[in-house]
Amino acid sequence: MMSRVEKFGSSRGKRQHVQAAVQPGNATDTNAEALPPRRKVHPSSVQKVTKWYYNLLFLLFVCLVAGLFYYGLRFTE
């Protein structure tokens, strides 16, 4: 039994990507001023949000531990 790749070849999207990269009439080759990548022009804030999220979780955990410790000392006497 043959696999899908053996039977039909590689995916069409991959072939199109390779053809676009090899194509000589590419628009970026003709422009003297190449535009910067979108990632540099519009940086993502996902890493900042992730950092704030983890810091908030850590702070809440510390508050929970401190609160439980206080509750244990206060009400076990």
N, C-alpha and C positions, 0 to 999 in steps of 0.2 A: 504494500500500500504506500503510495507516494504522499508526501506532505503537500500542503497547499503551496508553499514556496517552490517546491520542486515541480509541481504541476503547472502553476500559473506564473511563476517568476516573482520578482520582488514587487513591493507595493507600488501602485501608480503614483502616489504622492512623493515617494522617494525618487522615482524616475523623473517626475516633473521638476523636482528641486534640483537634481543633477543637470537636467537639460537647461534650466534657467541659468544655472551658474556657468555653464559652458557656452551658452549662446553669445555670439560675438556682438550683436546689436543691443547689448544691455544698456539701459538708460543711464546707469551710473558711470559707464565708461565714456559716454559722450559729454557729460557735464564736467566742466572744468572745476566747479565748486561742488564737491560732494557734501551732502548733508550729514550731520552727525547722527549716530544711532539714537533712536527714540528714547532708549533707556537712559542715555546721558542727558538729554534735553528735559525729560520728565521723569526724574528719579522716583522710585516707588517708596512709599512710607510703611511698607509692610514690616520691615525689620524694626522700625521705631515702635510701631504698635505692639509687636510681639514682645519687645523688651519691656514696655510699660505693663503689658499683661502679666508677664512672669514676675516682675517686681511687685505688682499688686497682689498676686497670689502668695508670694513669699511674705509680704507684710501682713496679709490676713491670717496666714498660718502662724506667724509669730504672735499676733494679737490673740489668736485662739489659744495657743499654748500658755501665754501669760495669763489670760482670763481663767483658764482651767486651773492653773497653778494657784492663782489668787483665791478662786472658789474653794479649792481643796484646803488651803491654809485657813481660810476664814470660817468655813462651816464644818470643819471636822473637830473643832475644839470642844 
